[in-house]
Amino acid sequence: MPRRADDRARFIVGQDCRGCWVVRDHLEHVGGIFISRSAAYQFALHQAADDQAQVRLAENDEVIELW
């Protein structure tokens, strides 16, 4: 998935094509599938050292695949 030109976030949180919550790291170092949006967001925020600017929630119609 290409990054948007205005997207400075390293991590994106969203749902895959099956509806699972996913965290994708644009550097492809970490990532995962989660039971809830909250769990996925907390994981991404932890990986970003609590820097909220590094975590973005996907748009409603945006499908996120882990890799």
GIWOSUL-V333358 format. One line per field, one symbol per residue. ss: DSSP state (H for helix, E for strand, L for the rest). phi: phi as a letter, one per 40 degrees, with the letter a starting at -180 (. if undefined). psi: psi as a letter, one per 20 degrees, with the letter a starting at -180 (. if undefined). A space follows every 50 residues. Layout:
ss = ???
phi = ???
psi = ???
This chain:
ss = LLLLLLLLLLEEEEELLLLLEEEEELLLLLEEEELLHHHHHHHHHHHLLL LHHHEEELLLLLELLLL
phi = .cccdcccccbbbabcccgccbbbcccfcaiibbcaccccccccccccfg ccccbbcccdcccbbcb
psi = pqqqhjoiphqppaqaiijqpqppphikhrrrpqhrggggghgggghjlk nhiipppqqhjpppqg.
